[in-house]
Amino acid sequence: MRRMPVKHLVAGDFAGRALVSAHPLSFFGDIDVRSGTVVTQASDLLGRSISDLVLCLPFTHGSAGAWRVLQQLRTHGTAPLALVVRDLPDPSVVQGAILIDLPTIKLLDPADFARLTDGAHVGVEKATGWLELP
């Protein structure tokens, strides 16, 4: 078991498969809220769903409306299971994560982001302060 130290931005336990992107996403415009599918041509996740996966991003970018998109994703049942970021996300993403109770963590060592692999099982127990990988 490999462990990475994390900072909880929105605390919560989670375990699931990782969906890892090398590129940032904007929740406003890059994701179709009804399907949870990434729709931006600029993403390496184009055509893939974020629904019920641990979305791992280097960082987020975009608009002050990201909180609304996260809320719509939850309403449609297409939200990710959790969000893992290398760098701090923009404040609207954190606000949305708080609103929908989306566990959101930041890796304390940015180099750990390269250790995340698409499809790997990852999990966090908020009491431990570690992201665990097989």
Secondary structure, 3 states (H helix, E strand, C coil): CEEEEEEEEECCCEEEEEEECCCCECCCCCEECCCCEECCCCCCCCCCECCCCEEEECCECCCCCHHHHHHHHHHCCCCCCEEEECCCCCHHHHHHHHHHCCCEEEECCHHHHHHCCCCCEEEEECCCCEEEEC
